[in-house]
Amino acid sequence: MRDVVFAGAPESDREHLRIEDVPRPRVKPRWAPLKVLAREVCRRDLHFLEGGLPAPRPRLISGH
């Protein structure tokens, strides 16, 4: 699947967000997989992008 990956502090605006092929998450027991047609970026995601908050892990896939 393809997703937008936040890859850490930017050297330029184009380097810290990348569209990449990432593994599809494994469905765990009692989970219901959904097909996502669109998602949004929340204010917390923007804090990561602007450097106001440290990303909780490298290569963060954010949004909901």
N, CA, C and O atoms as a GROMACS GRO file, in nm:
protein
  256
    1MET      N    1   0.085  -0.117   0.000
    1MET     CA    2   0.000   0.000   0.000
    1MET      C    3   0.089   0.123   0.000
    1MET      O    4   0.205   0.116   0.040
    2ARG      N    5   0.035   0.233  -0.044
    2ARG     CA    6   0.112   0.358  -0.049
    2ARG      C    7   0.061   0.450   0.060
    2ARG      O    8  -0.059   0.458   0.086
    3ASP      N    9   0.156   0.521   0.122
    3ASP     CA   10   0.118   0.613   0.229
    3ASP      C   11   0.219   0.726   0.236
    3ASP      O   12   0.328   0.718   0.177
    4VAL      N   13   0.184   0.831   0.307
    4VAL     CA   14   0.274   0.943   0.329
    4VAL      C   15   0.350   0.915   0.458
    4VAL      O   16   0.290   0.889   0.562
    5VAL      N   17   0.483   0.921   0.450
    5VAL     CA   18   0.569   0.889   0.564
    5VAL      C   19   0.644   1.016   0.604
    5VAL      O   20   0.707   1.081   0.521
    6PHE      N   21   0.636   1.049   0.733
    6PHE     CA   22   0.714   1.160   0.789
    6PHE      C   23   0.848   1.104   0.829
    6PHE      O   24   0.857   1.020   0.918
    7ALA      N   25   0.954   1.150   0.764
    7ALA     CA   26   1.086   1.090   0.781
    7ALA      C   27   1.181   1.177   0.862
    7ALA      O   28   1.301   1.179   0.834
    8GLY      N   29   1.130   1.249   0.961
    8GLY     CA   30   1.218   1.324   1.050
    8GLY      C   31   1.235   1.468   1.011
    8GLY      O   32   1.165   1.520   0.924
    9ALA      N   33   1.328   1.533   1.076
    9ALA     CA   34   1.350   1.676   1.057
    9ALA      C   35   1.389   1.706   0.913
    9ALA      O   36   1.476   1.639   0.856
   10PRO      N   37   1.326   1.804   0.853
   10PRO     CA   38   1.352   1.834   0.712
   10PRO      C   39   1.481   1.911   0.690
   10PRO      O   40   1.517   1.999   0.769
   11GLU      N   41   1.549   1.877   0.583
   11GLU     CA   42   1.658   1.959   0.531
   11GLU      C   43   1.597   2.064   0.438
   11GLU      O   44   1.648   2.176   0.425
   12SER      N   45   1.487   2.027   0.374
   12SER     CA   46   1.408   2.119   0.294
   12SER      C   47   1.263   2.072   0.304
   12SER      O   48   1.237   1.963   0.356
   13ASP      N   49   1.170   2.151   0.255
   13ASP     CA   50   1.029   2.116   0.265
   13ASP      C   51   0.996   1.986   0.193
   13ASP      O   52   0.899   1.919   0.230
   14ARG      N   53   1.072   1.949   0.093
   14ARG     CA   54   1.040   1.831   0.014
   14ARG      C   55   1.099   1.702   0.071
   14ARG      O   56   1.059   1.593   0.028
   15GLU      N   57   1.190   1.710   0.165
   15GLU     CA   58   1.261   1.591   0.210
   15GLU      C   59   1.195   1.518   0.327
   15GLU      O   60   1.220   1.399   0.344
   16HIS      N   61   1.114   1.583   0.406
   16HIS     CA   62   1.065   1.518   0.526
   16HIS      C   63   0.933   1.444   0.507
   16HIS      O   64   0.897   1.363   0.592
   17LEU      N   65   0.860   1.469   0.401
   17LEU     CA   66   0.739   1.394   0.369
   17LEU      C   67   0.762   1.319   0.239
   17LEU      O   68   0.803   1.377   0.138
   18ARG      N   69   0.734   1.189   0.242
   18ARG     CA   70   0.755   1.107   0.122
   18ARG      C   71   0.636   1.016   0.102
   18ARG      O   72   0.580   0.964   0.198
   19ILE      N   73   0.597   0.997  -0.022
   19ILE     CA   74   0.498   0.895  -0.055
   19ILE      C   75   0.576   0.768  -0.083
   19ILE      O   76   0.660   0.765  -0.173
   20GLU      N   77   0.546   0.663  -0.007
   20GLU     CA   78   0.623   0.538  -0.016
   20GLU      C   79   0.530   0.418  -0.016
   20GLU      O   80   0.416   0.426   0.030
   21ASP      N   81   0.581   0.308  -0.068
   21ASP     CA   82   0.514   0.179  -0.051
   21ASP      C   83   0.550   0.129   0.088
   21ASP      O   84   0.667   0.120   0.123
   22VAL      N   85   0.448   0.097   0.167
   22VAL     CA   86   0.469   0.046   0.302
   22VAL      C   87   0.392  -0.085   0.318
   22VAL      O   88   0.294  -0.107   0.247
   23PRO      N   89   0.436  -0.171   0.410
   23PRO     CA   90   0.364  -0.297   0.429
   23PRO      C   91   0.222  -0.271   0.480
   23PRO      O   92   0.198  -0.182   0.560
   24ARG      N   93   0.131  -0.351   0.432
   24ARG     CA   94  -0.007  -0.343   0.480
   24ARG      C   95  -0.010  -0.395   0.624
   24ARG      O   96   0.046  -0.501   0.652
   25PRO      N   97  -0.076  -0.322   0.714
   25PRO     CA   98  -0.082  -0.370   0.853
   25PRO      C   99  -0.153  -0.505   0.863
   25PRO      O  100  -0.248  -0.532   0.789
   26ARG      N  101  -0.105  -0.588   0.954
   26ARG     CA  102  -0.169  -0.717   0.976
   26ARG      C  103  -0.295  -0.698   1.059
   26ARG      O  104  -0.296  -0.622   1.156
   27VAL      N  105  -0.400  -0.766   1.020
   27VAL     CA  106  -0.526  -0.758   1.094
   27VAL      C  107  -0.517  -0.850   1.215
   27VAL      O  108  -0.488  -0.969   1.201
   28LYS      N  109  -0.540  -0.796   1.332
   28LYS     CA  110  -0.533  -0.872   1.456
   28LYS      C  111  -0.672  -0.925   1.491
   28LYS      O  112  -0.772  -0.874   1.439
   29PRO      N  113  -0.679  -1.026   1.578
   29PRO     CA  114  -0.810  -1.076   1.620
   29PRO      C  115  -0.897  -0.963   1.676
   29PRO      O  116  -0.850  -0.876   1.749
   30ARG      N  117  -1.022  -0.968   1.641
   30ARG     CA  118  -1.124  -0.871   1.684
   30ARG      C  119  -1.108  -0.734   1.619
   30ARG      O  120  -1.175  -0.639   1.660
   31TRP      N  121  -1.022  -0.721   1.520
   31TRP     CA  122  -1.010  -0.598   1.443
   31TRP      C  123  -1.097  -0.611   1.318
   31TRP      O  124  -1.119  -0.721   1.269
   32ALA      N  125  -1.145  -0.501   1.268
   32ALA     CA  126  -1.223  -0.499   1.144
   32ALA      C  127  -1.149  -0.412   1.043
   32ALA      O  128  -1.140  -0.291   1.062
   33PRO      N  129  -1.096  -0.471   0.935
   33PRO     CA  130  -1.026  -0.389   0.835
   33PRO      C  131  -1.124  -0.298   0.762
   33PRO      O  132  -1.237  -0.337   0.733
   34LEU      N  133  -1.080  -0.177   0.733
   34LEU     CA  134  -1.160  -0.079   0.660
   34LEU      C  135  -1.082  -0.032   0.539
   34LEU      O  136  -0.959  -0.022   0.544
   35LYS      N  137  -1.151  -0.002   0.432
   35LYS     CA  138  -1.088   0.058   0.316
   35LYS      C  139  -1.099   0.210   0.332
   35LYS      O  140  -1.209   0.265   0.338
   36VAL      N  141  -0.986   0.276   0.340
   36VAL     CA  142  -0.983   0.421   0.362
   36VAL      C  143  -0.979   0.490   0.227
   36VAL      O  144  -0.890   0.464   0.146
   37LEU      N  145  -1.073   0.578   0.203
   37LEU     CA  146  -1.078   0.652   0.078
   37LEU      C  147  -1.014   0.789   0.091
   37LEU      O  148  -0.964   0.845  -0.008
   38ALA      N  149  -1.014   0.844   0.211
   38ALA     CA  150  -0.953   0.975   0.236
   38ALA      C  151  -0.922   0.985   0.384
   38ALA      O  152  -0.979   0.914   0.467
   39ARG      N  153  -0.830   1.074   0.417
   39ARG     CA  154  -0.799   1.098   0.556
   39ARG      C  155  -0.759   1.243   0.570
   39ARG      O  156  -0.741   1.313   0.471
   40GLU      N  157  -0.743   1.288   0.694
   40GLU     CA  158  -0.706   1.426   0.717
   40GLU      C  159  -0.580   1.433   0.800
   40GLU      O  160  -0.538   1.334   0.859
   41VAL      N  161  -0.521   1.548   0.804
   41VAL     CA  162  -0.406   1.575   0.888
   41VAL      C  163  -0.454   1.663   1.001
   41VAL      O  164  -0.514   1.768   0.978
   42CYS      N  165  -0.428   1.620   1.124
   42CYS     CA  166  -0.475   1.698   1.239
   42CYS      C  167  -0.365   1.795   1.285
   42CYS      O  168  -0.253   1.793   1.235
   43ARG      N  169  -0.399   1.879   1.380
   43ARG     CA  170  -0.304   1.980   1.430
   43ARG      C  171  -0.180   1.915   1.490
   43ARG      O  172  -0.070   1.968   1.476
   44ARG      N  173  -0.197   1.802   1.558
   44ARG     CA  174  -0.081   1.732   1.616
   44ARG      C  175   0.017   1.690   1.506
   44ARG      O  176   0.138   1.702   1.524
   45ASP      N  177  -0.035   1.642   1.394
   45ASP     CA  178   0.051   1.606   1.281
   45ASP      C  179   0.130   1.727   1.233
   45ASP      O  180   0.248   1.716   1.201
   46LEU      N  181   0.064   1.841   1.228
   46LEU     CA  182   0.132   1.963   1.184
   46LEU      C  183   0.242   2.003   1.282
   46LEU      O  184   0.345   2.057   1.240
   47HIS      N  185   0.222   1.978   1.412
   47HIS     CA  186   0.328   2.005   1.510
   47HIS      C  187   0.452   1.922   1.480
   47HIS      O  188   0.564   1.971   1.493
   48PHE      N  189   0.433   1.795   1.441
   48PHE     CA  190   0.548   1.711   1.402
   48PHE      C  191   0.618   1.772   1.281
   48PHE      O  192   0.741   1.782   1.278
   49LEU      N  193   0.539   1.811   1.182
   49LEU     CA  194   0.596   1.863   1.057
   49LEU      C  195   0.668   1.995   1.077
   49LEU      O  196   0.770   2.021   1.012
   50GLU      N  197   0.617   2.078   1.168
   50GLU     CA  198   0.677   2.209   1.191
   50GLU      C  199   0.792   2.204   1.292
   50GLU      O  200   0.859   2.304   1.314
   51GLY      N  201   0.815   2.087   1.353
   51GLY     CA  202   0.923   2.074   1.449
   51GLY      C  203   0.886   2.114   1.591
   51GLY      O  204   0.974   2.120   1.677
   52GLY      N  205   0.758   2.141   1.618
   52GLY     CA  206   0.716   2.180   1.753
   52GLY      C  207   0.710   2.062   1.849
   52GLY      O  208   0.720   2.082   1.970
   53LEU      N  209   0.694   1.942   1.797
   53LEU     CA  210   0.692   1.820   1.878
   53LEU      C  211   0.785   1.718   1.815
   53LEU      O  212   0.793   1.710   1.693
   54PRO      N  213   0.855   1.641   1.895
   54PRO     CA  214   0.934   1.533   1.836
   54PRO      C  215   0.842   1.420   1.793
   54PRO      O  216   0.746   1.388   1.864
   55ALA      N  217   0.869   1.359   1.681
   55ALA     CA  218   0.790   1.245   1.635
   55ALA      C  219   0.810   1.130   1.733
   55ALA      O  220   0.922   1.106   1.777
   56PRO      N  221   0.704   1.057   1.769
   56PRO     CA  222   0.715   0.950   1.867
   56PRO      C  223   0.798   0.831   1.818
   56PRO      O  224   0.844   0.751   1.899
   57ARG      N  225   0.819   0.819   1.688
   57ARG     CA  226   0.901   0.713   1.633
   57ARG      C  227   0.948   0.756   1.495
   57ARG      O  228   0.884   0.839   1.431
   58PRO      N  229   1.060   0.701   1.450
   58PRO     CA  230   1.106   0.736   1.316
   58PRO      C  231   1.010   0.682   1.211
   58PRO      O  232   0.942   0.582   1.235
   59ARG      N  233   1.003   0.746   1.098
   59ARG     CA  234   0.919   0.703   0.986
   59ARG      C  235   0.771   0.694   1.028
   59ARG      O  236   0.707   0.591   1.011
   60LEU      N  237   0.720   0.802   1.082
   60LEU     CA  238   0.584   0.809   1.132
   60LEU      C  239   0.485   0.818   1.015
   60LEU      O  240   0.504   0.897   0.924
   61ILE      N  241   0.380   0.738   1.019
   61ILE     CA  242   0.268   0.749   0.927
   61ILE      C  243   0.155   0.808   1.009
   61ILE      O  244   0.100   0.742   1.097
   62SER      N  245   0.120   0.932   0.980
   62SER     CA  246   0.022   1.001   1.062
   62SER      C  247  -0.109   1.019   0.986
   62SER      O  248  -0.127   0.968   0.875
   63GLY      N  249  -0.198   1.093   1.047
   63GLY     CA  250  -0.328   1.121   0.984
   63GLY      C  251  -0.434   1.024   1.033
   63GLY      O  252  -0.404   0.916   1.084
   64HIS      N  253  -0.556   1.065   1.016
   64HIS     CA  254  -0.670   0.979   1.051
   64HIS      C  255  -0.794   1.030   0.982
   64HIS      O  256  -0.901   0.972   0.998
   0.00000   0.00000   0.00000
